[in-house]
Amino acid sequence: METIVHDLSNLFLQLGMAGDADNIDAFIASHRLAPGTPLAQAAFWSPAQAQFLAGAKSDDANWSRAADELATRLT
């Protein structure tokens, strides 16, 4: 049974980044998605991060809600 909470903090941890609110806010303040750019295709992700985010959106994966929240906050 999976016990991971699929929230924004844990999404950042899955991406290999700090998951605390201050670091999330700092990341969002310094990164923006270009209009019409899917989250996984943003230039600031590593290939592994982009692949994870693309999978998070496919087939309504467990991470899709957190990925949607991140995309919304980056616009």
PQR file with spaces between the fields and no chain letter, atoms N, CA, C, O and H, PARSE charges and radii, in Angstrom:
ATOM       1  N    MET     1       0.837   -1.177    0.000 -0.4000 1.5000
ATOM       2  CA   MET     1       0.000    0.000    0.000 -0.0000 2.0000
ATOM       3  C    MET     1       0.882    1.241    0.000  0.5500 1.7000
ATOM       4  O    MET     1       1.824    1.335    0.787 -0.5500 1.4000
ATOM       5  N    GLU     2       0.586    2.178   -0.865 -0.4000 1.5000
ATOM       6  CA   GLU     2       1.351    3.413   -0.968 -0.0000 2.0000
ATOM       7  C    GLU     2       0.897    4.382    0.118  0.5500 1.7000
ATOM       8  O    GLU     2      -0.299    4.599    0.314 -0.5500 1.4000
ATOM       9  H    GLU     2      -0.179    2.102   -1.504  0.4000 1.0000
ATOM      10  N    THR     3       1.879    4.968    0.830 -0.4000 1.5000
ATOM      11  CA   THR     3       1.541    5.871    1.923 -0.0000 2.0000
ATOM      12  C    THR     3       2.014    7.300    1.677  0.5500 1.7000
ATOM      13  O    THR     3       1.924    8.137    2.575 -0.5500 1.4000
ATOM      14  H    THR     3       2.850    4.793    0.671  0.4000 1.0000
ATOM      15  N    ILE     4       2.511    7.594    0.489 -0.4000 1.5000
ATOM      16  CA   ILE     4       2.989    8.937    0.168 -0.0000 2.0000
ATOM      17  C    ILE     4       1.793    9.865   -0.022  0.5500 1.7000
ATOM      18  O    ILE     4       0.834    9.529   -0.718 -0.5500 1.4000
ATOM      19  H    ILE     4       2.584    6.915   -0.241  0.4000 1.0000
ATOM      20  N    VAL     5       1.862   11.024    0.598 -0.4000 1.5000
ATOM      21  CA   VAL     5       0.859   12.062    0.366 -0.0000 2.0000
ATOM      22  C    VAL     5       1.281   12.792   -0.900  0.5500 1.7000
ATOM      23  O    VAL     5       2.406   13.282   -0.992 -0.5500 1.4000
ATOM      24  H    VAL     5       2.641   11.298    1.163  0.4000 1.0000
ATOM      25  N    HIS     6       0.403   12.863   -1.851 -0.4000 1.5000
ATOM      26  CA   HIS     6       0.727   13.452   -3.151 -0.0000 2.0000
ATOM      27  C    HIS     6       0.410   14.939   -3.155  0.5500 1.7000
ATOM      28  O    HIS     6      -0.471   15.397   -3.882 -0.5500 1.4000
ATOM      29  H    HIS     6      -0.511   12.465   -1.776  0.4000 1.0000
ATOM      30  N    ASP     7       1.139   15.687   -2.331 -0.4000 1.5000
ATOM      31  CA   ASP     7       0.946   17.134   -2.265 -0.0000 2.0000
ATOM      32  C    ASP     7       2.147   17.834   -2.890  0.5500 1.7000
ATOM      33  O    ASP     7       3.097   17.189   -3.334 -0.5500 1.4000
ATOM      34  H    ASP     7       1.854   15.315   -1.740  0.4000 1.0000
ATOM      35  N    LEU     8       2.092   19.160   -2.916 -0.4000 1.5000
ATOM      36  CA   LEU     8       3.135   19.941   -3.561 -0.0000 2.0000
ATOM      37  C    LEU     8       4.495   19.740   -2.888  0.5500 1.7000
ATOM      38  O    LEU     8       5.518   19.656   -3.568 -0.5500 1.4000
ATOM      39  H    LEU     8       1.320   19.684   -2.554  0.4000 1.0000
ATOM      40  N    SER     9       4.507   19.666   -1.586 -0.4000 1.5000
ATOM      41  CA   SER     9       5.757   19.455   -0.855 -0.0000 2.0000
ATOM      42  C    SER     9       6.417   18.145   -1.267  0.5500 1.7000
ATOM      43  O    SER     9       7.616   18.109   -1.544 -0.5500 1.4000
ATOM      44  H    SER     9       3.676   19.735   -1.034  0.4000 1.0000
ATOM      45  N    ASN    10       5.647   17.085   -1.305 -0.4000 1.5000
ATOM      46  CA   ASN    10       6.207   15.795   -1.692 -0.0000 2.0000
ATOM      47  C    ASN    10       6.532   15.719   -3.173  0.5500 1.7000
ATOM      48  O    ASN    10       7.423   14.968   -3.571 -0.5500 1.4000
ATOM      49  H    ASN    10       4.673   17.114   -1.080  0.4000 1.0000
ATOM      50  N    LEU    11       5.823   16.485   -3.997 -0.4000 1.5000
ATOM      51  CA   LEU    11       6.187   16.554   -5.416 -0.0000 2.0000
ATOM      52  C    LEU    11       7.585   17.138   -5.559  0.5500 1.7000
ATOM      53  O    LEU    11       8.398   16.623   -6.326 -0.5500 1.4000
ATOM      54  H    LEU    11       5.100   17.094   -3.674  0.4000 1.0000
ATOM      55  N    PHE    12       7.867   18.206   -4.830 -0.4000 1.5000
ATOM      56  CA   PHE    12       9.209   18.795   -4.877 -0.0000 2.0000
ATOM      57  C    PHE    12      10.253   17.788   -4.396  0.5500 1.7000
ATOM      58  O    PHE    12      11.332   17.692   -4.980 -0.5500 1.4000
ATOM      59  H    PHE    12       7.206   18.625   -4.207  0.4000 1.0000
ATOM      60  N    LEU    13       9.949   17.052   -3.357 -0.4000 1.5000
ATOM      61  CA   LEU    13      10.887   16.029   -2.883 -0.0000 2.0000
ATOM      62  C    LEU    13      11.111   14.971   -3.956  0.5500 1.7000
ATOM      63  O    LEU    13      12.243   14.532   -4.159 -0.5500 1.4000
ATOM      64  H    LEU    13       9.072   17.130   -2.882  0.4000 1.0000
ATOM      65  N    GLN    14      10.053   14.554   -4.646 -0.4000 1.5000
ATOM      66  CA   GLN    14      10.182   13.577   -5.731 -0.0000 2.0000
ATOM      67  C    GLN    14      11.052   14.114   -6.860  0.5500 1.7000
ATOM      68  O    GLN    14      11.723   13.351   -7.556 -0.5500 1.4000
ATOM      69  H    GLN    14       9.133   14.911   -4.482  0.4000 1.0000
ATOM      70  N    LEU    15      11.035   15.421   -7.033 -0.4000 1.5000
ATOM      71  CA   LEU    15      11.839   16.051   -8.079 -0.0000 2.0000
ATOM      72  C    LEU    15      13.272   16.308   -7.627  0.5500 1.7000
ATOM      73  O    LEU    15      14.075   16.854   -8.384 -0.5500 1.4000
ATOM      74  H    LEU    15      10.490   16.040   -6.467  0.4000 1.0000
ATOM      75  N    GLY    16      13.596   15.914   -6.388 -0.4000 1.5000
ATOM      76  CA   GLY    16      14.950   16.080   -5.873 -0.0000 2.0000
ATOM      77  C    GLY    16      15.214   17.479   -5.350  0.5500 1.7000
ATOM      78  O    GLY    16      16.360   17.925   -5.301 -0.5500 1.4000
ATOM      79  H    GLY    16      12.944   15.471   -5.773  0.4000 1.0000
ATOM      80  N    MET    17      14.160   18.165   -4.963 -0.4000 1.5000
ATOM      81  CA   MET    17      14.269   19.543   -4.502 -0.0000 2.0000
ATOM      82  C    MET    17      13.760   19.626   -3.064  0.5500 1.7000
ATOM      83  O    MET    17      13.071   18.726   -2.584 -0.5500 1.4000
ATOM      84  H    MET    17      13.229   17.802   -5.002  0.4000 1.0000
ATOM      85  N    ALA    18      14.107   20.711   -2.391 -0.4000 1.5000
ATOM      86  CA   ALA    18      13.608   20.928   -1.030 -0.0000 2.0000
ATOM      87  C    ALA    18      12.092   21.105   -1.077  0.5500 1.7000
ATOM      88  O    ALA    18      11.568   21.805   -1.944 -0.5500 1.4000
ATOM      89  H    ALA    18      14.667   21.443   -2.781  0.4000 1.0000
ATOM      90  N    GLY    19      11.400   20.470   -0.146 -0.4000 1.5000
ATOM      91  CA   GLY    19       9.947   20.490   -0.160 -0.0000 2.0000
ATOM      92  C    GLY    19       9.299   21.380    0.875  0.5500 1.7000
ATOM      93  O    GLY    19       8.087   21.306    1.078 -0.5500 1.4000
ATOM      94  H    GLY    19      11.826   19.901    0.557  0.4000 1.0000
ATOM      95  N    ASP    20      10.086   22.229    1.541 -0.4000 1.5000
ATOM      96  CA   ASP    20       9.478   23.117    2.532 -0.0000 2.0000
ATOM      97  C    ASP    20       8.873   24.333    1.835  0.5500 1.7000
ATOM      98  O    ASP    20       9.239   24.659    0.705 -0.5500 1.4000
ATOM      99  H    ASP    20      11.071   22.289    1.376  0.4000 1.0000
ATOM     100  N    ALA    21       7.954   24.992    2.514 -0.4000 1.5000
ATOM     101  CA   ALA    21       7.194   26.097    1.920 -0.0000 2.0000
ATOM     102  C    ALA    21       8.089   27.233    1.436  0.5500 1.7000
ATOM     103  O    ALA    21       7.843   27.796    0.370 -0.5500 1.4000
ATOM     104  H    ALA    21       7.657   24.727    3.432  0.4000 1.0000
ATOM     105  N    ASP    22       9.120   27.578    2.200 -0.4000 1.5000
ATOM     106  CA   ASP    22       9.998   28.685    1.786 -0.0000 2.0000
ATOM     107  C    ASP    22      10.716   28.383    0.479  0.5500 1.7000
ATOM     108  O    ASP    22      10.797   29.248   -0.393 -0.5500 1.4000
ATOM     109  H    ASP    22       9.319   27.121    3.066  0.4000 1.0000
ATOM     110  N    ASN    23      11.236   27.172    0.330 -0.4000 1.5000
ATOM     111  CA   ASN    23      11.932   26.808   -0.904 -0.0000 2.0000
ATOM     112  C    ASN    23      10.976   26.674   -2.081  0.5500 1.7000
ATOM     113  O    ASN    23      11.326   27.031   -3.207 -0.5500 1.4000
ATOM     114  H    ASN    23      11.170   26.469    1.039  0.4000 1.0000
ATOM     115  N    ILE    24       9.788   26.170   -1.836 -0.4000 1.5000
ATOM     116  CA   ILE    24       8.790   26.084   -2.904 -0.0000 2.0000
ATOM     117  C    ILE    24       8.436   27.483   -3.378  0.5500 1.7000
ATOM     118  O    ILE    24       8.415   27.751   -4.579 -0.5500 1.4000
ATOM     119  H    ILE    24       9.504   25.880   -0.922  0.4000 1.0000
ATOM     120  N    ASP    25       8.158   28.375   -2.436 -0.4000 1.5000
ATOM     121  CA   ASP    25       7.813   29.751   -2.799 -0.0000 2.0000
ATOM     122  C    ASP    25       8.955   30.440   -3.545  0.5500 1.7000
ATOM     123  O    ASP    25       8.711   31.177   -4.501 -0.5500 1.4000
ATOM     124  H    ASP    25       8.174   28.158   -1.460  0.4000 1.0000
ATOM     125  N    ALA    26      10.192   30.210   -3.121 -0.4000 1.5000
ATOM     126  CA   ALA    26      11.345   30.814   -3.799 -0.0000 2.0000
ATOM     127  C    ALA    26      11.477   30.279   -5.223  0.5500 1.7000
ATOM     128  O    ALA    26      11.766   31.041   -6.146 -0.5500 1.4000
ATOM     129  H    ALA    26      10.390   29.611   -2.345  0.4000 1.0000
ATOM     130  N    PHE    27      11.270   28.984   -5.405 -0.4000 1.5000
ATOM     131  CA   PHE    27      11.333   28.395   -6.745 -0.0000 2.0000
ATOM     132  C    PHE    27      10.268   29.017   -7.641  0.5500 1.7000
ATOM     133  O    PHE    27      10.551   29.419   -8.769 -0.5500 1.4000
ATOM     134  H    PHE    27      11.035   28.365   -4.655  0.4000 1.0000
ATOM     135  N    ILE    28       9.053   29.092   -7.136 -0.4000 1.5000
ATOM     136  CA   ILE    28       7.951   29.632   -7.924 -0.0000 2.0000
ATOM     137  C    ILE    28       8.181   31.105   -8.248  0.5500 1.7000
ATOM     138  O    ILE    28       7.849   31.564   -9.341 -0.5500 1.4000
ATOM     139  H    ILE    28       8.823   28.766   -6.219  0.4000 1.0000
ATOM     140  N    ALA    29       8.743   31.836   -7.308 -0.4000 1.5000
ATOM     141  CA   ALA    29       9.016   33.258   -7.543 -0.0000 2.0000
ATOM     142  C    ALA    29      10.072   33.474   -8.618  0.5500 1.7000
ATOM     143  O    ALA    29      10.087   34.519   -9.268 -0.5500 1.4000
ATOM     144  H    ALA    29       9.013   31.464   -6.420  0.4000 1.0000
ATOM     145  N    SER    30      10.955   32.500   -8.813 -0.4000 1.5000
ATOM     146  CA   SER    30      12.051   32.678   -9.763 -0.0000 2.0000
ATOM     147  C    SER    30      11.878   31.891  -11.072  0.5500 1.7000
ATOM     148  O    SER    30      12.766   31.914  -11.923 -0.5500 1.4000
ATOM     149  H    SER    30      10.943   31.651   -8.285  0.4000 1.0000
ATOM     150  N    HIS    31      10.757   31.204  -11.236 -0.4000 1.5000
ATOM     151  CA   HIS    31      10.494   30.432  -12.451 -0.0000 2.0000
ATOM     152  C    HIS    31       9.079   30.719  -12.931  0.5500 1.7000
ATOM     153  O    HIS    31       8.160   30.872  -12.126 -0.5500 1.4000
ATOM     154  H    HIS    31      10.035   31.185  -10.544  0.4000 1.0000
ATOM     155  N    ARG    32       8.913   30.789  -14.223 -0.4000 1.5000
ATOM     156  CA   ARG    32       7.597   30.997  -14.829 -0.0000 2.0000
ATOM     157  C    ARG    32       7.447   30.090  -16.038  0.5500 1.7000
ATOM     158  O    ARG    32       8.406   29.823  -16.761 -0.5500 1.4000
ATOM     159  H    ARG    32       9.659   30.665  -14.877  0.4000 1.0000
ATOM     160  N    LEU    33       6.224   29.623  -16.240 -0.4000 1.5000
ATOM     161  CA   LEU    33       5.894   28.873  -17.449 -0.0000 2.0000
ATOM     162  C    LEU    33       5.488   29.865  -18.529  0.5500 1.7000
ATOM     163  O    LEU    33       4.693   30.773  -18.284 -0.5500 1.4000
ATOM     164  H    LEU    33       5.444   29.840  -15.653  0.4000 1.0000
ATOM     165  N    ALA    34       6.025   29.690  -19.700 -0.4000 1.5000
ATOM     166  CA   ALA    34       5.588   30.500  -20.831 -0.0000 2.0000
ATOM     167  C    ALA    34       4.145   30.107  -21.162  0.5500 1.7000
ATOM     168  O    ALA    34       3.773   28.944  -21.003 -0.5500 1.4000
ATOM     169  H    ALA    34       6.671   28.953  -19.899  0.4000 1.0000
ATOM     170  N    PRO    35       3.342   31.051  -21.615 -0.5600 1.5000
ATOM     171  CA   PRO    35       1.959   30.730  -21.960  0.2800 2.0000
ATOM     172  C    PRO    35       1.889   29.552  -22.930  0.5500 1.7000
ATOM     173  O    PRO    35       2.607   29.504  -23.928 -0.5500 1.4000
ATOM     174  N    GLY    36       1.019   28.618  -22.618 -0.4000 1.5000
ATOM     175  CA   GLY    36       0.815   27.454  -23.471 -0.0000 2.0000
ATOM     176  C    GLY    36       1.841   26.349  -23.324  0.5500 1.7000
ATOM     177  O    GLY    36       1.723   25.315  -23.981 -0.5500 1.4000
ATOM     178  H    GLY    36       0.435   28.657  -21.807  0.4000 1.0000
ATOM     179  N    THR    37       2.853   26.540  -22.472 -0.4000 1.5000
ATOM     180  CA   THR    37       3.884   25.514  -22.283 -0.0000 2.0000
ATOM     181  C    THR    37       3.435   24.518  -21.221  0.5500 1.7000
ATOM     182  O    THR    37       3.145   24.915  -20.092 -0.5500 1.4000
ATOM     183  H    THR    37       2.949   27.380  -21.938  0.4000 1.0000
ATOM     184  N    PRO    38       3.372   23.237  -21.560 -0.5600 1.5000
ATOM     185  CA   PRO    38       3.043   22.241  -20.546  0.2800 2.0000
ATOM     186  C    PRO    38       4.132   22.205  -19.463  0.5500 1.7000
ATOM     187  O    PRO    38       5.305   22.455  -19.741 -0.5500 1.4000
ATOM     188  N    LEU    39       3.738   21.898  -18.260 -0.4000 1.5000
ATOM     189  CA   LEU    39       4.662   21.897  -17.128 -0.0000 2.0000
ATOM     190  C    LEU    39       5.915   21.077  -17.421  0.5500 1.7000
ATOM     191  O    LEU    39       7.025   21.546  -17.170 -0.5500 1.4000
ATOM     192  H    LEU    39       2.786   21.695  -18.034  0.4000 1.0000
ATOM     193  N    ALA    40       5.762   19.887  -17.936 -0.4000 1.5000
ATOM     194  CA   ALA    40       6.905   18.994  -18.166 -0.0000 2.0000
ATOM     195  C    ALA    40       7.849   19.498  -19.252  0.5500 1.7000
ATOM     196  O    ALA    40       8.987   19.038  -19.337 -0.5500 1.4000
ATOM     197  H    ALA    40       4.860   19.506  -18.139  0.4000 1.0000
ATOM     198  N    GLN    41       7.397   20.433  -20.081 -0.4000 1.5000
ATOM     199  CA   GLN    41       8.229   20.933  -21.169 -0.0000 2.0000
ATOM     200  C    GLN    41       8.945   22.242  -20.841  0.5500 1.7000
ATOM     201  O    GLN    41       9.609   22.819  -21.701 -0.5500 1.4000
ATOM     202  H    GLN    41       6.472   20.807  -20.012  0.4000 1.0000
ATOM     203  N    ALA    42       8.814   22.706  -19.607 -0.4000 1.5000
ATOM     204  CA   ALA    42       9.513   23.932  -19.216 -0.0000 2.0000
ATOM     205  C    ALA    42      11.017   23.701  -19.274  0.5500 1.7000
ATOM     206  O    ALA    42      11.505   22.625  -18.928 -0.5500 1.4000
ATOM     207  H    ALA    42       8.274   22.237  -18.908  0.4000 1.0000
ATOM     208  N    ALA    43      11.736   24.710  -19.710 -0.4000 1.5000
ATOM     209  CA   ALA    43      13.179   24.588  -19.923 -0.0000 2.0000
ATOM     210  C    ALA    43      13.975   24.426  -18.627  0.5500 1.7000
ATOM     211  O    ALA    43      15.133   24.011  -18.674 -0.5500 1.4000
ATOM     212  H    ALA    43      11.339   25.584  -19.991  0.4000 1.0000
ATOM     213  N    PHE    44      13.397   24.737  -17.497 -0.4000 1.5000
ATOM     214  CA   PHE    44      14.155   24.699  -16.249 -0.0000 2.0000
ATOM     215  C    PHE    44      14.215   23.330  -15.582  0.5500 1.7000
ATOM     216  O    PHE    44      14.868   23.187  -14.549 -0.5500 1.4000
ATOM     217  H    PHE    44      12.457   25.074  -17.459  0.4000 1.0000
ATOM     218  N    TRP    45      13.554   22.322  -16.143 -0.4000 1.5000
ATOM     219  CA   TRP    45      13.620   20.972  -15.560 -0.0000 2.0000
ATOM     220  C    TRP    45      14.782   20.189  -16.138  0.5500 1.7000
ATOM     221  O    TRP    45      15.158   20.383  -17.294 -0.5500 1.4000
ATOM     222  H    TRP    45      13.023   22.439  -16.983  0.4000 1.0000
ATOM     223  N    SER    46      15.347   19.306  -15.336 -0.4000 1.5000
ATOM     224  CA   SER    46      16.314   18.343  -15.857 -0.0000 2.0000
ATOM     225  C    SER    46      15.528   17.306  -16.668  0.5500 1.7000
ATOM     226  O    SER    46      14.307   17.224  -16.535 -0.5500 1.4000
ATOM     227  H    SER    46      15.042   19.147  -14.397  0.4000 1.0000
ATOM     228  N    PRO    47      16.202   16.521  -17.498 -0.5600 1.5000
ATOM     229  CA   PRO    47      15.476   15.481  -18.237  0.2800 2.0000
ATOM     230  C    PRO    47      14.711   14.521  -17.319  0.5500 1.7000
ATOM     231  O    PRO    47      13.586   14.134  -17.635 -0.5500 1.4000
ATOM     232  N    ALA    48      15.301   14.139  -16.200 -0.4000 1.5000
ATOM     233  CA   ALA    48      14.624   13.221  -15.280 -0.0000 2.0000
ATOM     234  C    ALA    48      13.398   13.874  -14.643  0.5500 1.7000
ATOM     235  O    ALA    48      12.357   13.234  -14.498 -0.5500 1.4000
ATOM     236  H    ALA    48      16.215   14.454  -15.943  0.4000 1.0000
ATOM     237  N    GLN    49      13.521   15.141  -14.264 -0.4000 1.5000
ATOM     238  CA   GLN    49      12.382   15.854  -13.685 -0.0000 2.0000
ATOM     239  C    GLN    49      11.261   15.994  -14.716  0.5500 1.7000
ATOM     240  O    GLN    49      10.090   15.791  -14.395 -0.5500 1.4000
ATOM     241  H    GLN    49      14.367   15.661  -14.381  0.4000 1.0000
ATOM     242  N    ALA    50      11.620   16.338  -15.942 -0.4000 1.5000
ATOM     243  CA   ALA    50      10.622   16.490  -17.004 -0.0000 2.0000
ATOM     244  C    ALA    50       9.906   15.166  -17.264  0.5500 1.7000
ATOM     245  O    ALA    50       8.690   15.140  -17.455 -0.5500 1.4000
ATOM     246  H    ALA    50      12.571   16.503  -16.202  0.4000 1.0000
ATOM     247  N    GLN    51      10.649   14.090  -17.269 -0.4000 1.5000
ATOM     248  CA   GLN    51      10.048   12.774  -17.493 -0.0000 2.0000
ATOM     249  C    GLN    51       9.078   12.427  -16.360  0.5500 1.7000
ATOM     250  O    GLN    51       7.986   11.918  -16.612 -0.5500 1.4000
ATOM     251  H    GLN    51      11.636   14.111  -17.113  0.4000 1.0000
ATOM     252  N    PHE    52       9.475   12.700  -15.115 -0.4000 1.5000
ATOM     253  CA   PHE    52       8.592   12.429  -13.984 -0.0000 2.0000
ATOM     254  C    PHE    52       7.306   13.252  -14.104  0.5500 1.7000
ATOM     255  O    PHE    52       6.209   12.729  -13.910 -0.5500 1.4000
ATOM     256  H    PHE    52      10.362   13.113  -14.910  0.4000 1.0000
ATOM     257  N    LEU    53       7.449   14.534  -14.422 -0.4000 1.5000
ATOM     258  CA   LEU    53       6.276   15.401  -14.518 -0.0000 2.0000
ATOM     259  C    LEU    53       5.364   14.995  -15.670  0.5500 1.7000
ATOM     260  O    LEU    53       4.142   15.080  -15.552 -0.5500 1.4000
ATOM     261  H    LEU    53       8.341   14.958  -14.579  0.4000 1.0000
ATOM     262  N    ALA    54       5.944   14.558  -16.773 -0.4000 1.5000
ATOM     263  CA   ALA    54       5.125   14.077  -17.893 -0.0000 2.0000
ATOM     264  C    ALA    54       4.334   12.849  -17.463  0.5500 1.7000
ATOM     265  O    ALA    54       3.159   12.714  -17.805 -0.5500 1.4000
ATOM     266  H    ALA    54       6.937   14.489  -16.869  0.4000 1.0000
ATOM     267  N    GLY    55       4.965   11.962  -16.722 -0.4000 1.5000
ATOM     268  CA   GLY    55       4.270   10.783  -16.216 -0.0000 2.0000
ATOM     269  C    GLY    55       3.218   11.134  -15.182  0.5500 1.7000
ATOM     270  O    GLY    55       2.190   10.464  -15.078 -0.5500 1.4000
ATOM     271  H    GLY    55       5.919   12.071  -16.444  0.4000 1.0000
ATOM     272  N    ALA    56       3.475   12.180  -14.421 -0.4000 1.5000
ATOM     273  CA   ALA    56       2.522   12.607  -13.401 -0.0000 2.0000
ATOM     274  C    ALA    56       1.211   13.062  -14.024  0.5500 1.7000
ATOM     275  O    ALA    56       0.150   12.936  -13.413 -0.5500 1.4000
ATOM     276  H    ALA    56       4.311   12.724  -14.505  0.4000 1.0000
ATOM     277  N    LYS    57       1.286   13.586  -15.232 -0.4000 1.5000
ATOM     278  CA   LYS    57       0.093   14.075  -15.914 -0.0000 2.0000
ATOM     279  C    LYS    57      -0.599   13.004  -16.751  0.5500 1.7000
ATOM     280  O    LYS    57      -1.779   13.140  -17.073 -0.5500 1.4000
ATOM     281  H    LYS    57       2.148   13.687  -15.728  0.4000 1.0000
ATOM     282  N    SER    58       0.112   11.958  -17.103 -0.4000 1.5000
ATOM     283  CA   SER    58      -0.480   10.945  -17.971 -0.0000 2.0000
ATOM     284  C    SER    58      -1.414   10.033  -17.182  0.5500 1.7000
ATOM     285  O    SER    58      -1.136    9.670  -16.039 -0.5500 1.4000
ATOM     286  H    SER    58       1.071   11.848  -16.841  0.4000 1.0000
ATOM     287  N    ASP    59      -2.491    9.683  -17.795 -0.4000 1.5000
ATOM     288  CA   ASP    59      -3.431    8.728  -17.203 -0.0000 2.0000
ATOM     289  C    ASP    59      -3.907    9.127  -15.814  0.5500 1.7000
ATOM     290  O    ASP    59      -4.187    8.260  -14.986 -0.5500 1.4000
ATOM     291  H    ASP    59      -2.717    9.977  -18.723  0.4000 1.0000
ATOM     292  N    ASP    60      -4.002   10.432  -15.546 -0.4000 1.5000
ATOM     293  CA   ASP    60      -4.492   10.923  -14.262 -0.0000 2.0000
ATOM     294  C    ASP    60      -3.754   10.249  -13.101  0.5500 1.7000
ATOM     295  O    ASP    60      -4.373    9.729  -12.173 -0.5500 1.4000
ATOM     296  H    ASP    60      -3.774   11.136  -16.218  0.4000 1.0000
ATOM     297  N    ALA    61      -2.428   10.268  -13.174 -0.4000 1.5000
ATOM     298  CA   ALA    61      -1.574    9.628  -12.168 -0.0000 2.0000
ATOM     299  C    ALA    61      -1.800   10.238  -10.790  0.5500 1.7000
ATOM     300  O    ALA    61      -2.421   11.292  -10.659 -0.5500 1.4000
ATOM     301  H    ALA    61      -1.925   10.690  -13.928  0.4000 1.0000
ATOM     302  N    ASN    62      -1.287    9.562   -9.764 -0.4000 1.5000
ATOM     303  CA   ASN    62      -1.423   10.024   -8.386 -0.0000 2.0000
ATOM     304  C    ASN    62      -0.888   11.431   -8.192  0.5500 1.7000
ATOM     305  O    ASN    62      -1.388   12.170   -7.344 -0.5500 1.4000
ATOM     306  H    ASN    62      -0.782    8.705   -9.870  0.4000 1.0000
ATOM     307  N    TRP    63       0.122   11.812   -8.964 -0.4000 1.5000
ATOM     308  CA   TRP    63       0.759   13.104   -8.801 -0.0000 2.0000
ATOM     309  C    TRP    63       0.092   14.206   -9.609  0.5500 1.7000
ATOM     310  O    TRP    63       0.541   15.350   -9.543 -0.5500 1.4000
ATOM     311  H    TRP    63       0.528   11.211   -9.652  0.4000 1.0000
ATOM     312  N    SER    64      -0.945   13.917  -10.358 -0.4000 1.5000
ATOM     313  CA   SER    64      -1.511   14.906  -11.273 -0.0000 2.0000
ATOM     314  C    SER    64      -2.066   16.133  -10.560  0.5500 1.7000
ATOM     315  O    SER    64      -1.924   17.243  -11.073 -0.5500 1.4000
ATOM     316  H    SER    64      -1.309   12.988  -10.412  0.4000 1.0000
ATOM     317  N    ARG    65      -2.681   15.978   -9.417 -0.4000 1.5000
ATOM     318  CA   ARG    65      -3.233   17.132   -8.711 -0.0000 2.0000
ATOM     319  C    ARG    65      -2.117   18.073   -8.253  0.5500 1.7000
ATOM     320  O    ARG    65      -2.234   19.290   -8.395 -0.5500 1.4000
ATOM     321  H    ARG    65      -2.796   15.076   -9.001  0.4000 1.0000
ATOM     322  N    ALA    66      -1.038   17.513   -7.705 -0.4000 1.5000
ATOM     323  CA   ALA    66       0.093   18.338   -7.269 -0.0000 2.0000
ATOM     324  C    ALA    66       0.768   18.991   -8.473  0.5500 1.7000
ATOM     325  O    ALA    66       1.172   20.152   -8.396 -0.5500 1.4000
ATOM     326  H    ALA    66      -0.943   16.524   -7.590  0.4000 1.0000
ATOM     327  N    ALA    67       0.896   18.268   -9.576 -0.4000 1.5000
ATOM     328  CA   ALA    67       1.496   18.833  -10.787 -0.0000 2.0000
ATOM     329  C    ALA    67       0.626   19.962  -11.337  0.5500 1.7000
ATOM     330  O    ALA    67       1.148   20.980  -11.790 -0.5500 1.4000
ATOM     331  H    ALA    67       0.569   17.325   -9.638  0.4000 1.0000
ATOM     332  N    ASP    68      -0.682   19.791  -11.300 -0.4000 1.5000
ATOM     333  CA   ASP    68      -1.590   20.852  -11.737 -0.0000 2.0000
ATOM     334  C    ASP    68      -1.456   22.089  -10.856  0.5500 1.7000
ATOM     335  O    ASP    68      -1.451   23.215  -11.353 -0.5500 1.4000
ATOM     336  H    ASP    68      -1.106   18.964  -10.932  0.4000 1.0000
ATOM     337  N    GLU    69      -1.348   21.877   -9.553 -0.4000 1.5000
ATOM     338  CA   GLU    69      -1.172   23.003   -8.632 -0.0000 2.0000
ATOM     339  C    GLU    69       0.119   23.756   -8.940  0.5500 1.7000
ATOM     340  O    GLU    69       0.139   24.987   -8.960 -0.5500 1.4000
ATOM     341  H    GLU    69      -1.352   20.962   -9.149  0.4000 1.0000
ATOM     342  N    LEU    70       1.191   23.010   -9.180 -0.4000 1.5000
ATOM     343  CA   LEU    70       2.465   23.641   -9.502 -0.0000 2.0000
ATOM     344  C    LEU    70       2.369   24.431  -10.801  0.5500 1.7000
ATOM     345  O    LEU    70       2.836   25.567  -10.878 -0.5500 1.4000
ATOM     346  H    LEU    70       1.175   22.010   -9.164  0.4000 1.0000
ATOM     347  N    ALA    71       1.767   23.831  -11.813 -0.4000 1.5000
ATOM     348  CA   ALA    71       1.623   24.525  -13.100 -0.0000 2.0000
ATOM     349  C    ALA    71       0.819   25.820  -12.930  0.5500 1.7000
ATOM     350  O    ALA    71       1.162   26.847  -13.515 -0.5500 1.4000
ATOM     351  H    ALA    71       1.387   22.908  -11.750  0.4000 1.0000
ATOM     352  N    THR    72      -0.221   25.768  -12.148 -0.4000 1.5000
ATOM     353  CA   THR    72      -1.042   26.951  -11.907 -0.0000 2.0000
ATOM     354  C    THR    72      -0.234   28.031  -11.189  0.5500 1.7000
ATOM     355  O    THR    72      -0.333   29.212  -11.523 -0.5500 1.4000
ATOM     356  H    THR    72      -0.499   24.934  -11.672  0.4000 1.0000
ATOM     357  N    ARG    73       0.548   27.633  -10.223 -0.4000 1.5000
ATOM     358  CA   ARG    73       1.334   28.617   -9.470 -0.0000 2.0000
ATOM     359  C    ARG    73       2.482   29.192  -10.284  0.5500 1.7000
ATOM     360  O    ARG    73       2.978   30.275   -9.974 -0.5500 1.4000
ATOM     361  H    ARG    73       0.628   26.674   -9.951  0.4000 1.0000
ATOM     362  N    LEU    74       2.912   28.483  -11.321 -0.4000 1.5000
ATOM     363  CA   LEU    74       4.013   28.966  -12.161 -0.0000 2.0000
ATOM     364  C    LEU    74       3.531   29.875  -13.300  0.5500 1.7000
ATOM     365  O    LEU    74       4.350   30.411  -14.047 -0.5500 1.4000
ATOM     366  H    LEU    74       2.509   27.603  -11.574  0.4000 1.0000
ATOM     367  N    THR    75       2.224   30.051  -13.436 -0.4000 1.5000
ATOM     368  CA   THR    75       1.719   30.910  -14.511 -0.0000 2.0000
ATOM     369  C    THR    75       1.391   32.287  -13.994  0.5500 1.7000
ATOM     370  O    THR    75       0.952   33.145  -14.760 -0.5500 1.4000
ATOM     371  H    THR    75       1.560   29.616  -12.829  0.4000 1.0000
